[in-house]
Structures are given as structure tokens and as C-alpha cells.
Amino acid sequence: MEKLYTKVHDEIRKNPAAPAKKEAKKQEIKYVDKQKTIIQTADGKKYKRERRLTLADRKKRIEQKIAKSLE
């Protein structure tokens, strides 16, 4: 083990500069629905991201629940 560590440290001392950083790929985000909850990636995969409901959406949902309970 000691030989391995000394070898690695010797290589680091020869070229102490940090390795070059890779550039991050910037993926295009394509939303499938109006509320921007379903996202489709460039390779065709889809996943869902939960979003907060707006005040109007919450009120509409409550009205629907009330109407359903009165039926």
C-alpha cells in the first residue's frame, strides 16, 4: 500500500494543477402540460414534478369537493 501512495503522490507533485473540469451539458426542458408538471427530456423520457396549486385552483378544488358531497 505504501508504494501505491508514494507513487500517487509523486504523480501529483509532478503536475499539481487540478484536472480540467468538464463542461456540464445543458438539457432543454420541454413541458408537456399547461401547469408545467410533466417534463419531457431530450431523450424522450418523461417525469412528473409536483407544483403548488394556485389560490384559484385550490378554491375550485374545494368547490368541487363540496358539490360532490352534496350529491
mmCIF file of the N, C-alpha and C atoms, coordinates in Angstrom:
data_MODEL
# 
_entry.id   MODEL 
# 
loop_
_atom_site.group_PDB 
_atom_site.id 
_atom_site.type_symbol 
_atom_site.label_atom_id 
_atom_site.label_alt_id 
_atom_site.label_comp_id 
_atom_site.label_asym_id 
_atom_site.label_entity_id 
_atom_site.label_seq_id 
_atom_site.pdbx_PDB_ins_code 
_atom_site.Cartn_x 
_atom_site.Cartn_y 
_atom_site.Cartn_z 
_atom_site.occupancy 
_atom_site.B_iso_or_equiv 
_atom_site.pdbx_formal_charge 
_atom_site.auth_seq_id 
_atom_site.auth_comp_id 
_atom_site.auth_asym_id 
_atom_site.auth_atom_id 
_atom_site.pdbx_PDB_model_num 
ATOM 1   N N  . MET A 1 1  ? 0.814   -1.193 0.000   1.00 0.00 ? 1  MET A N  1 
ATOM 2   C CA . MET A 1 1  ? 0.000   0.000  0.000   1.00 0.00 ? 1  MET A CA 1 
ATOM 3   C C  . MET A 1 1  ? 0.863   1.264  0.000   1.00 0.00 ? 1  MET A C  1 
ATOM 4   N N  . GLU A 1 2  ? 1.955   1.202  0.750   1.00 0.00 ? 2  GLU A N  1 
ATOM 5   C CA . GLU A 1 2  ? 2.809   2.387  0.839   1.00 0.00 ? 2  GLU A CA 1 
ATOM 6   C C  . GLU A 1 2  ? 3.368   2.774  -0.521  1.00 0.00 ? 2  GLU A C  1 
ATOM 7   N N  . LYS A 1 3  ? 3.740   1.780  -1.301  1.00 0.00 ? 3  LYS A N  1 
ATOM 8   C CA . LYS A 1 3  ? 4.291   2.056  -2.627  1.00 0.00 ? 3  LYS A CA 1 
ATOM 9   C C  . LYS A 1 3  ? 3.246   2.740  -3.508  1.00 0.00 ? 3  LYS A C  1 
ATOM 10  N N  . LEU A 1 4  ? 2.031   2.289  -3.392  1.00 0.00 ? 4  LEU A N  1 
ATOM 11  C CA . LEU A 1 4  ? 0.956   2.876  -4.186  1.00 0.00 ? 4  LEU A CA 1 
ATOM 12  C C  . LEU A 1 4  ? 0.761   4.354  -3.814  1.00 0.00 ? 4  LEU A C  1 
ATOM 13  N N  . TYR A 1 5  ? 0.717   4.634  -2.519  1.00 0.00 ? 5  TYR A N  1 
ATOM 14  C CA . TYR A 1 5  ? 0.533   6.015  -2.074  1.00 0.00 ? 5  TYR A CA 1 
ATOM 15  C C  . TYR A 1 5  ? 1.702   6.899  -2.503  1.00 0.00 ? 5  TYR A C  1 
ATOM 16  N N  . THR A 1 6  ? 2.917   6.405  -2.374  1.00 0.00 ? 6  THR A N  1 
ATOM 17  C CA . THR A 1 6  ? 4.070   7.222  -2.777  1.00 0.00 ? 6  THR A CA 1 
ATOM 18  C C  . THR A 1 6  ? 4.054   7.481  -4.273  1.00 0.00 ? 6  THR A C  1 
ATOM 19  N N  . LYS A 1 7  ? 3.671   6.493  -5.038  1.00 0.00 ? 7  LYS A N  1 
ATOM 20  C CA . LYS A 1 7  ? 3.590   6.651  -6.493  1.00 0.00 ? 7  LYS A CA 1 
ATOM 21  C C  . LYS A 1 7  ? 2.540   7.711  -6.852  1.00 0.00 ? 7  LYS A C  1 
ATOM 22  N N  . VAL A 1 8  ? 1.379   7.618  -6.213  1.00 0.00 ? 8  VAL A N  1 
ATOM 23  C CA . VAL A 1 8  ? 0.312   8.582  -6.497  1.00 0.00 ? 8  VAL A CA 1 
ATOM 24  C C  . VAL A 1 8  ? 0.738   9.986  -6.107  1.00 0.00 ? 8  VAL A C  1 
ATOM 25  N N  . HIS A 1 9  ? 1.362   10.147 -4.959  1.00 0.00 ? 9  HIS A N  1 
ATOM 26  C CA . HIS A 1 9  ? 1.804   11.462 -4.515  1.00 0.00 ? 9  HIS A CA 1 
ATOM 27  C C  . HIS A 1 9  ? 2.904   12.009 -5.412  1.00 0.00 ? 9  HIS A C  1 
ATOM 28  N N  . ASP A 1 10 ? 3.760   11.160 -5.903  1.00 0.00 ? 10 ASP A N  1 
ATOM 29  C CA . ASP A 1 10 ? 4.795   11.609 -6.838  1.00 0.00 ? 10 ASP A CA 1 
ATOM 30  C C  . ASP A 1 10 ? 4.171   12.147 -8.120  1.00 0.00 ? 10 ASP A C  1 
ATOM 31  N N  . GLU A 1 11 ? 3.145   11.464 -8.615  1.00 0.00 ? 11 GLU A N  1 
ATOM 32  C CA . GLU A 1 11 ? 2.462   11.915 -9.826  1.00 0.00 ? 11 GLU A CA 1 
ATOM 33  C C  . GLU A 1 11 ? 1.773   13.268 -9.587  1.00 0.00 ? 11 GLU A C  1 
ATOM 34  N N  . ILE A 1 12 ? 1.223   13.434 -8.420  1.00 0.00 ? 12 ILE A N  1 
ATOM 35  C CA . ILE A 1 12 ? 0.556   14.700 -8.093  1.00 0.00 ? 12 ILE A CA 1 
ATOM 36  C C  . ILE A 1 12 ? 1.594   15.822 -8.011  1.00 0.00 ? 12 ILE A C  1 
ATOM 37  N N  . ARG A 1 13 ? 2.740   15.538 -7.438  1.00 0.00 ? 13 ARG A N  1 
ATOM 38  C CA . ARG A 1 13 ? 3.779   16.562 -7.316  1.00 0.00 ? 13 ARG A CA 1 
ATOM 39  C C  . ARG A 1 13 ? 4.328   16.967 -8.684  1.00 0.00 ? 13 ARG A C  1 
ATOM 40  N N  . LYS A 1 14 ? 4.354   16.045 -9.641  1.00 0.00 ? 14 LYS A N  1 
ATOM 41  C CA . LYS A 1 14 ? 4.841   16.367 -10.986 1.00 0.00 ? 14 LYS A CA 1 
ATOM 42  C C  . LYS A 1 14 ? 3.916   17.387 -11.654 1.00 0.00 ? 14 LYS A C  1 
ATOM 43  N N  . ASN A 1 15 ? 2.597   17.208 -11.485 1.00 0.00 ? 15 ASN A N  1 
ATOM 44  C CA . ASN A 1 15 ? 1.629   18.104 -12.112 1.00 0.00 ? 15 ASN A CA 1 
ATOM 45  C C  . ASN A 1 15 ? 0.540   18.432 -11.087 1.00 0.00 ? 15 ASN A C  1 
ATOM 46  N N  . PRO A 1 16 ? 0.792   19.444 -10.241 1.00 0.00 ? 16 PRO A N  1 
ATOM 47  C CA . PRO A 1 16 ? -0.145  19.731 -9.154  1.00 0.00 ? 16 PRO A CA 1 
ATOM 48  C C  . PRO A 1 16 ? -1.430  20.444 -9.598  1.00 0.00 ? 16 PRO A C  1 
ATOM 49  N N  . ALA A 1 17 ? -1.472  20.884 -10.842 1.00 0.00 ? 17 ALA A N  1 
ATOM 50  C CA . ALA A 1 17 ? -2.674  21.596 -11.306 1.00 0.00 ? 17 ALA A CA 1 
ATOM 51  C C  . ALA A 1 17 ? -3.876  20.661 -11.256 1.00 0.00 ? 17 ALA A C  1 
ATOM 52  N N  . ALA A 1 18 ? -5.003  21.236 -10.911 1.00 0.00 ? 18 ALA A N  1 
ATOM 53  C CA . ALA A 1 18 ? -6.233  20.438 -10.832 1.00 0.00 ? 18 ALA A CA 1 
ATOM 54  C C  . ALA A 1 18 ? -6.620  19.966 -12.233 1.00 0.00 ? 18 ALA A C  1 
ATOM 55  N N  . PRO A 1 19 ? -7.224  18.816 -12.323 1.00 0.00 ? 19 PRO A N  1 
ATOM 56  C CA . PRO A 1 19 ? -7.637  18.333 -13.637 1.00 0.00 ? 19 PRO A CA 1 
ATOM 57  C C  . PRO A 1 19 ? -8.670  19.272 -14.265 1.00 0.00 ? 19 PRO A C  1 
ATOM 58  N N  . ALA A 1 20 ? -8.694  19.307 -15.567 1.00 0.00 ? 20 ALA A N  1 
ATOM 59  C CA . ALA A 1 20 ? -9.615  20.196 -16.273 1.00 0.00 ? 20 ALA A CA 1 
ATOM 60  C C  . ALA A 1 20 ? -11.053 19.780 -15.985 1.00 0.00 ? 20 ALA A C  1 
ATOM 61  N N  . LYS A 1 21 ? -11.885 20.770 -15.742 1.00 0.00 ? 21 LYS A N  1 
ATOM 62  C CA . LYS A 1 21 ? -13.279 20.487 -15.452 1.00 0.00 ? 21 LYS A CA 1 
ATOM 63  C C  . LYS A 1 21 ? -14.038 20.269 -16.751 1.00 0.00 ? 21 LYS A C  1 
ATOM 64  N N  . LYS A 1 22 ? -14.973 19.341 -16.682 1.00 0.00 ? 22 LYS A N  1 
ATOM 65  C CA . LYS A 1 22 ? -15.809 19.078 -17.847 1.00 0.00 ? 22 LYS A CA 1 
ATOM 66  C C  . LYS A 1 22 ? -16.970 20.062 -17.850 1.00 0.00 ? 22 LYS A C  1 
ATOM 67  N N  . GLU A 1 23 ? -17.366 20.455 -19.037 1.00 0.00 ? 23 GLU A N  1 
ATOM 68  C CA . GLU A 1 23 ? -18.496 21.360 -19.137 1.00 0.00 ? 23 GLU A CA 1 
ATOM 69  C C  . GLU A 1 23 ? -19.791 20.573 -18.941 1.00 0.00 ? 23 GLU A C  1 
ATOM 70  N N  . ALA A 1 24 ? -20.686 21.142 -18.177 1.00 0.00 ? 24 ALA A N  1 
ATOM 71  C CA . ALA A 1 24 ? -21.961 20.481 -17.912 1.00 0.00 ? 24 ALA A CA 1 
ATOM 72  C C  . ALA A 1 24 ? -22.859 20.612 -19.137 1.00 0.00 ? 24 ALA A C  1 
ATOM 73  N N  . LYS A 1 25 ? -23.567 19.542 -19.438 1.00 0.00 ? 25 LYS A N  1 
ATOM 74  C CA . LYS A 1 25 ? -24.499 19.577 -20.553 1.00 0.00 ? 25 LYS A CA 1 
ATOM 75  C C  . LYS A 1 25 ? -25.761 20.299 -20.116 1.00 0.00 ? 25 LYS A C  1 
ATOM 76  N N  . LYS A 1 26 ? -26.206 21.222 -20.915 1.00 0.00 ? 26 LYS A N  1 
ATOM 77  C CA . LYS A 1 26 ? -27.431 21.936 -20.593 1.00 0.00 ? 26 LYS A CA 1 
ATOM 78  C C  . LYS A 1 26 ? -28.555 21.307 -21.408 1.00 0.00 ? 26 LYS A C  1 
ATOM 79  N N  . GLN A 1 27 ? -29.472 20.667 -20.693 1.00 0.00 ? 27 GLN A N  1 
ATOM 80  C CA . GLN A 1 27 ? -30.570 19.994 -21.363 1.00 0.00 ? 27 GLN A CA 1 
ATOM 81  C C  . GLN A 1 27 ? -31.740 20.946 -21.530 1.00 0.00 ? 27 GLN A C  1 
ATOM 82  N N  . GLU A 1 28 ? -32.386 20.807 -22.672 1.00 0.00 ? 28 GLU A N  1 
ATOM 83  C CA . GLU A 1 28 ? -33.594 21.587 -22.897 1.00 0.00 ? 28 GLU A CA 1 
ATOM 84  C C  . GLU A 1 28 ? -34.734 20.959 -22.117 1.00 0.00 ? 28 GLU A C  1 
ATOM 85  N N  . ILE A 1 29 ? -35.526 21.797 -21.474 1.00 0.00 ? 29 ILE A N  1 
ATOM 86  C CA . ILE A 1 29 ? -36.668 21.310 -20.717 1.00 0.00 ? 29 ILE A CA 1 
ATOM 87  C C  . ILE A 1 29 ? -37.918 21.587 -21.528 1.00 0.00 ? 29 ILE A C  1 
ATOM 88  N N  . LYS A 1 30 ? -38.650 20.523 -21.810 1.00 0.00 ? 30 LYS A N  1 
ATOM 89  C CA . LYS A 1 30 ? -39.887 20.660 -22.561 1.00 0.00 ? 30 LYS A CA 1 
ATOM 90  C C  . LYS A 1 30 ? -41.035 20.224 -21.658 1.00 0.00 ? 30 LYS A C  1 
ATOM 91  N N  . TYR A 1 31 ? -41.952 21.144 -21.410 1.00 0.00 ? 31 TYR A N  1 
ATOM 92  C CA . TYR A 1 31 ? -43.101 20.835 -20.570 1.00 0.00 ? 31 TYR A CA 1 
ATOM 93  C C  . TYR A 1 31 ? -44.221 20.295 -21.441 1.00 0.00 ? 31 TYR A C  1 
ATOM 94  N N  . VAL A 1 32 ? -44.857 19.216 -20.989 1.00 0.00 ? 32 VAL A N  1 
ATOM 95  C CA . VAL A 1 32 ? -45.899 18.555 -21.760 1.00 0.00 ? 32 VAL A CA 1 
ATOM 96  C C  . VAL A 1 32 ? -47.266 19.175 -21.477 1.00 0.00 ? 32 VAL A C  1 
ATOM 97  N N  . ASP A 1 33 ? -47.489 19.643 -20.247 1.00 0.00 ? 33 ASP A N  1 
ATOM 98  C CA . ASP A 1 33 ? -48.798 20.166 -19.888 1.00 0.00 ? 33 ASP A CA 1 
ATOM 99  C C  . ASP A 1 33 ? -48.731 21.653 -19.544 1.00 0.00 ? 33 ASP A C  1 
ATOM 100 N N  . LYS A 1 34 ? -49.903 22.249 -19.359 1.00 0.00 ? 34 LYS A N  1 
ATOM 101 C CA . LYS A 1 34 ? -50.003 23.687 -19.121 1.00 0.00 ? 34 LYS A CA 1 
ATOM 102 C C  . LYS A 1 34 ? -49.438 24.098 -17.769 1.00 0.00 ? 34 LYS A C  1 
ATOM 103 N N  . GLN A 1 35 ? -49.608 23.270 -16.749 1.00 0.00 ? 35 GLN A N  1 
ATOM 104 C CA . GLN A 1 35 ? -49.153 23.611 -15.401 1.00 0.00 ? 35 GLN A CA 1 
ATOM 105 C C  . GLN A 1 35 ? -47.670 23.329 -15.191 1.00 0.00 ? 35 GLN A C  1 
ATOM 106 N N  . LYS A 1 36 ? -47.009 22.857 -16.207 1.00 0.00 ? 36 LYS A N  1 
ATOM 107 C CA . LYS A 1 36 ? -45.571 22.560 -16.163 1.00 0.00 ? 36 LYS A CA 1 
ATOM 108 C C  . LYS A 1 36 ? -45.246 21.525 -15.087 1.00 0.00 ? 36 LYS A C  1 
ATOM 109 N N  . THR A 1 37 ? -46.057 20.466 -15.035 1.00 0.00 ? 37 THR A N  1 
ATOM 110 C CA . THR A 1 37 ? -45.784 19.410 -14.062 1.00 0.00 ? 37 THR A CA 1 
ATOM 111 C C  . THR A 1 37 ? -45.135 18.198 -14.717 1.00 0.00 ? 37 THR A C  1 
ATOM 112 N N  . ILE A 1 38 ? -45.433 17.937 -15.980 1.00 0.00 ? 38 ILE A N  1 
ATOM 113 C CA . ILE A 1 38 ? -44.840 16.792 -16.679 1.00 0.00 ? 38 ILE A CA 1 
ATOM 114 C C  . ILE A 1 38 ? -43.750 17.314 -17.596 1.00 0.00 ? 38 ILE A C  1 
ATOM 115 N N  . ILE A 1 39 ? -42.550 16.791 -17.404 1.00 0.00 ? 39 ILE A N  1 
ATOM 116 C CA . ILE A 1 39 ? -41.378 17.252 -18.146 1.00 0.00 ? 39 ILE A CA 1 
ATOM 117 C C  . ILE A 1 39 ? -40.882 16.131 -19.036 1.00 0.00 ? 39 ILE A C  1 
ATOM 118 N N  . GLN A 1 40 ? -40.565 16.491 -20.282 1.00 0.00 ? 40 GLN A N  1 
ATOM 119 C CA . GLN A 1 40 ? -40.019 15.514 -21.221 1.00 0.00 ? 40 GLN A CA 1 
ATOM 120 C C  . GLN A 1 40 ? -38.597 15.920 -21.566 1.00 0.00 ? 40 GLN A C  1 
ATOM 121 N N  . THR A 1 41 ? -37.668 14.990 -21.384 1.00 0.00 ? 41 THR A N  1 
ATOM 122 C CA . THR A 1 41 ? -36.266 15.268 -21.665 1.00 0.00 ? 41 THR A CA 1 
ATOM 123 C C  . THR A 1 41 ? -35.978 15.062 -23.147 1.00 0.00 ? 41 THR A C  1 
ATOM 124 N N  . ALA A 1 42 ? -34.781 15.416 -23.550 1.00 0.00 ? 42 ALA A N  1 
ATOM 125 C CA . ALA A 1 42 ? -34.402 15.322 -24.950 1.00 0.00 ? 42 ALA A CA 1 
ATOM 126 C C  . ALA A 1 42 ? -34.392 13.876 -25.446 1.00 0.00 ? 42 ALA A C  1 
ATOM 127 N N  . ASP A 1 43 ? -34.114 12.924 -24.538 1.00 0.00 ? 43 ASP A N  1 
ATOM 128 C CA . ASP A 1 43 ? -34.073 11.527 -24.956 1.00 0.00 ? 43 ASP A CA 1 
ATOM 129 C C  . ASP A 1 43 ? -35.439 10.850 -24.887 1.00 0.00 ? 43 ASP A C  1 
ATOM 130 N N  . GLY A 1 44 ? -36.506 11.625 -24.651 1.00 0.00 ? 44 GLY A N  1 
ATOM 131 C CA . GLY A 1 44 ? -37.854 11.092 -24.702 1.00 0.00 ? 44 GLY A CA 1 
ATOM 132 C C  . GLY A 1 44 ? -38.430 10.613 -23.378 1.00 0.00 ? 44 GLY A C  1 
ATOM 133 N N  . LYS A 1 45 ? -37.659 10.651 -22.324 1.00 0.00 ? 45 LYS A N  1 
ATOM 134 C CA . LYS A 1 45 ? -38.160 10.209 -21.023 1.00 0.00 ? 45 LYS A CA 1 
ATOM 135 C C  . LYS A 1 45 ? -39.036 11.294 -20.418 1.00 0.00 ? 45 LYS A C  1 
ATOM 136 N N  . LYS A 1 46 ? -40.064 10.863 -19.689 1.00 0.00 ? 46 LYS A N  1 
ATOM 137 C CA . LYS A 1 46 ? -40.961 11.808 -19.034 1.00 0.00 ? 46 LYS A CA 1 
ATOM 138 C C  . LYS A 1 46 ? -40.932 11.563 -17.537 1.00 0.00 ? 46 LYS A C  1 
ATOM 139 N N  . TYR A 1 47 ? -41.043 12.638 -16.783 1.00 0.00 ? 47 TYR A N  1 
ATOM 140 C CA . TYR A 1 47 ? -41.187 12.515 -15.342 1.00 0.00 ? 47 TYR A CA 1 
ATOM 141 C C  . TYR A 1 47 ? -42.045 13.664 -14.837 1.00 0.00 ? 47 TYR A C  1 
ATOM 142 N N  . LYS A 1 48 ? -42.589 13.483 -13.642 1.00 0.00 ? 48 LYS A N  1 
ATOM 143 C CA . LYS A 1 48 ? -43.523 14.454 -13.092 1.00 0.00 ? 48 LYS A CA 1 
ATOM 144 C C  . LYS A 1 48 ? -42.866 15.224 -11.955 1.00 0.00 ? 48 LYS A C  1 
ATOM 145 N N  . ARG A 1 49 ? -43.055 16.525 -11.969 1.00 0.00 ? 49 ARG A N  1 
ATOM 146 C CA . ARG A 1 49 ? -42.572 17.393 -10.912 1.00 0.00 ? 49 ARG A CA 1 
ATOM 147 C C  . ARG A 1 49 ? -43.802 18.043 -10.276 1.00 0.00 ? 49 ARG A C  1 
ATOM 148 N N  . GLU A 1 50 ? -43.942 17.853 -8.989  1.00 0.00 ? 50 GLU A N  1 
ATOM 149 C CA . GLU A 1 50 ? -45.100 18.407 -8.293  1.00 0.00 ? 50 GLU A CA 1 
ATOM 150 C C  . GLU A 1 50 ? -44.979 19.927 -8.209  1.00 0.00 ? 50 GLU A C  1 
ATOM 151 N N  . ARG A 1 51 ? -46.074 20.605 -8.441  1.00 0.00 ? 51 ARG A N  1 
ATOM 152 C CA . ARG A 1 51 ? -46.123 22.065 -8.349  1.00 0.00 ? 51 ARG A CA 1 
ATOM 153 C C  . ARG A 1 51 ? -47.180 22.473 -7.333  1.00 0.00 ? 51 ARG A C  1 
ATOM 154 N N  . ARG A 1 52 ? -47.033 23.624 -6.761  1.00 0.00 ? 52 ARG A N  1 
ATOM 155 C CA . ARG A 1 52 ? -48.023 24.136 -5.818  1.00 0.00 ? 52 ARG A CA 1 
ATOM 156 C C  . ARG A 1 52 ? -49.243 24.601 -6.601  1.00 0.00 ? 52 ARG A C  1 
ATOM 157 N N  . LEU A 1 53 ? -50.411 24.410 -6.019  1.00 0.00 ? 53 LEU A N  1 
ATOM 158 C CA . LEU A 1 53 ? -51.635 24.882 -6.637  1.00 0.00 ? 53 LEU A CA 1 
ATOM 159 C C  . LEU A 1 53 ? -51.792 26.375 -6.378  1.00 0.00 ? 53 LEU A C  1 
ATOM 160 N N  . THR A 1 54 ? -52.359 27.076 -7.341  1.00 0.00 ? 54 THR A N  1 
ATOM 161 C CA . THR A 1 54 ? -52.636 28.494 -7.148  1.00 0.00 ? 54 THR A CA 1 
ATOM 162 C C  . THR A 1 54 ? -53.862 28.640 -6.262  1.00 0.00 ? 54 THR A C  1 
ATOM 163 N N  . LEU A 1 55 ? -54.103 29.839 -5.789  1.00 0.00 ? 55 LEU A N  1 
ATOM 164 C CA . LEU A 1 55 ? -55.259 30.094 -4.937  1.00 0.00 ? 55 LEU A CA 1 
ATOM 165 C C  . LEU A 1 55 ? -56.554 29.763 -5.678  1.00 0.00 ? 55 LEU A C  1 
ATOM 166 N N  . ALA A 1 56 ? -56.629 30.146 -6.946  1.00 0.00 ? 56 ALA A N  1 
ATOM 167 C CA . ALA A 1 56 ? -57.828 29.862 -7.740  1.00 0.00 ? 56 ALA A CA 1 
ATOM 168 C C  . ALA A 1 56 ? -58.037 28.356 -7.883  1.00 0.00 ? 56 ALA A C  1 
ATOM 169 N N  . ASP A 1 57 ? -56.960 27.617 -8.101  1.00 0.00 ? 57 ASP A N  1 
ATOM 170 C CA . ASP A 1 57 ? -57.062 26.157 -8.224  1.00 0.00 ? 57 ASP A CA 1 
ATOM 171 C C  . ASP A 1 57 ? -57.535 25.521 -6.920  1.00 0.00 ? 57 ASP A C  1 
ATOM 172 N N  . ARG A 1 58 ? -57.022 26.028 -5.793  1.00 0.00 ? 58 ARG A N  1 
ATOM 173 C CA . ARG A 1 58 ? -57.429 25.480 -4.500  1.00 0.00 ? 58 ARG A CA 1 
ATOM 174 C C  . ARG A 1 58 ? -58.907 25.740 -4.232  1.00 0.00 ? 58 ARG A C  1 
ATOM 175 N N  . LYS A 1 59 ? -59.369 26.950 -4.546  1.00 0.00 ? 59 LYS A N  1 
ATOM 176 C CA . LYS A 1 59 ? -60.780 27.276 -4.344  1.00 0.00 ? 59 LYS A CA 1 
ATOM 177 C C  . LYS A 1 59 ? -61.678 26.431 -5.241  1.00 0.00 ? 59 LYS A C  1 
ATOM 178 N N  . LYS A 1 60 ? -61.241 26.232 -6.487  1.00 0.00 ? 60 LYS A N  1 
ATOM 179 C CA . LYS A 1 60 ? -62.017 25.408 -7.418  1.00 0.00 ? 60 LYS A CA 1 
ATOM 180 C C  . LYS A 1 60 ? -62.098 23.966 -6.908  1.00 0.00 ? 60 LYS A C  1 
ATOM 181 N N  . ARG A 1 61 ? -61.014 23.479 -6.377  1.00 0.00 ? 61 ARG A N  1 
ATOM 182 C CA . ARG A 1 61 ? -60.981 22.110 -5.852  1.00 0.00 ? 61 ARG A CA 1 
ATOM 183 C C  . ARG A 1 61 ? -61.926 21.970 -4.651  1.00 0.00 ? 61 ARG A C  1 
ATOM 184 N N  . ILE A 1 62 ? -61.969 22.959 -3.784  1.00 0.00 ? 62 ILE A N  1 
ATOM 185 C CA . ILE A 1 62 ? -62.866 22.927 -2.633  1.00 0.00 ? 62 ILE A CA 1 
ATOM 186 C C  . ILE A 1 62 ? -64.325 22.957 -3.083  1.00 0.00 ? 62 ILE A C  1 
ATOM 187 N N  . GLU A 1 63 ? -64.615 23.795 -4.077  1.00 0.00 ? 63 GLU A N  1 
ATOM 188 C CA . GLU A 1 63 ? -65.981 23.855 -4.608  1.00 0.00 ? 63 GLU A CA 1 
ATOM 189 C C  . GLU A 1 63 ? -66.406 22.509 -5.187  1.00 0.00 ? 63 GLU A C  1 
ATOM 190 N N  . GLN A 1 64 ? -65.491 21.844 -5.872  1.00 0.00 ? 64 GLN A N  1 
ATOM 191 C CA . GLN A 1 64 ? -65.802 20.525 -6.445  1.00 0.00 ? 64 GLN A CA 1 
ATOM 192 C C  . GLN A 1 64 ? -66.064 19.509 -5.341  1.00 0.00 ? 64 GLN A C  1 
ATOM 193 N N  . LYS A 1 65 ? -65.277 19.560 -4.274  1.00 0.00 ? 65 LYS A N  1 
ATOM 194 C CA . LYS A 1 65 ? -65.486 18.629 -3.163  1.00 0.00 ? 65 LYS A CA 1 
ATOM 195 C C  . LYS A 1 65 ? -66.833 18.875 -2.487  1.00 0.00 ? 65 LYS A C  1 
ATOM 196 N N  . ILE A 1 66 ? -67.199 20.135 -2.310  1.00 0.00 ? 66 ILE A N  1 
ATOM 197 C CA . ILE A 1 66 ? -68.479 20.471 -1.702  1.00 0.00 ? 66 ILE A CA 1 
ATOM 198 C C  . ILE A 1 66 ? -69.621 19.992 -2.587  1.00 0.00 ? 66 ILE A C  1 
ATOM 199 N N  . ALA A 1 67 ? -69.510 20.255 -3.887  1.00 0.00 ? 67 ALA A N  1 
ATOM 200 C CA . ALA A 1 67 ? -70.555 19.838 -4.821  1.00 0.00 ? 67 ALA A CA 1 
ATOM 201 C C  . ALA A 1 67 ? -70.690 18.317 -4.832  1.00 0.00 ? 67 ALA A C  1 
ATOM 202 N N  . LYS A 1 68 ? -69.577 17.624 -4.761  1.00 0.00 ? 68 LYS A N  1 
ATOM 203 C CA . LYS A 1 68 ? -69.621 16.152 -4.757  1.00 0.00 ? 68 LYS A CA 1 
ATOM 204 C C  . LYS A 1 68 ? -70.258 15.618 -3.480  1.00 0.00 ? 68 LYS A C  1 
ATOM 205 N N  . SER A 1 69 ? -69.993 16.265 -2.356  1.00 0.00 ? 69 SER A N  1 
ATOM 206 C CA . SER A 1 69 ? -70.556 15.789 -1.084  1.00 0.00 ? 69 SER A CA 1 
ATOM 207 C C  . SER A 1 69 ? -72.049 16.068 -0.985  1.00 0.00 ? 69 SER A C  1 
ATOM 208 N N  . LEU A 1 70 ? -72.535 17.081 -1.701  1.00 0.00 ? 70 LEU A N  1 
ATOM 209 C CA . LEU A 1 70 ? -73.957 17.419 -1.677  1.00 0.00 ? 70 LEU A CA 1 
ATOM 210 C C  . LEU A 1 70 ? -74.788 16.510 -2.584  1.00 0.00 ? 70 LEU A C  1 
ATOM 211 N N  . GLU A 1 71 ? -74.159 15.806 -3.468  1.00 0.00 ? 71 GLU A N  1 
ATOM 212 C CA . GLU A 1 71 ? -74.881 14.924 -4.392  1.00 0.00 ? 71 GLU A CA 1 
ATOM 213 C C  . GLU A 1 71 ? -75.511 13.760 -3.698  1.00 0.00 ? 71 GLU A C  1 
# 
